[in-house]
Amino acid sequence: MPEDTGTSRLNAYLQGQQKLRVVTYAETQAVLNNERFWTVVCKIDGVARGTGTDLKKSTAKNMAADQAYEFLSKD
């Protein structure tokens, strides 16, 4: 059974749609008080639809994907 993450939920949702959408992720990192933070922006068709920030890049990516999923699924 696949892991239930933000990225897997978003991918499953988009695969169920009847139109093609392009999903990209922009990743940046910053250091604050000796801790490295990741910020990931999830873009759907070039438009930012979610942002996540965390110490772990994978967690930030899933947070961004969750926000994008919430935005798209309310249509």
C-alpha positions, 0 to 999 in steps of 0.5 A: 500500500502506498504511503499516504503523504501530501505528494501521493494524495496530490498525484492521485487526485491529478491522475483522476482528473480528465485534464493534464496538469504540470506539477513542479516543486521549487526548493530553497533552504535557509539557515537560521540559528544554525538550523537549516530550514527548507521551503518548498513551493508546489506549482500547478501549471506554473502557478504557486498553489502551496508552500511548506517550510520545515527542517526536513525537505520531504516534510516541507514538500508534503506540506506544500503538496497538501496545500495544493491538493486542498486548493484544487479539491475544493473546485 
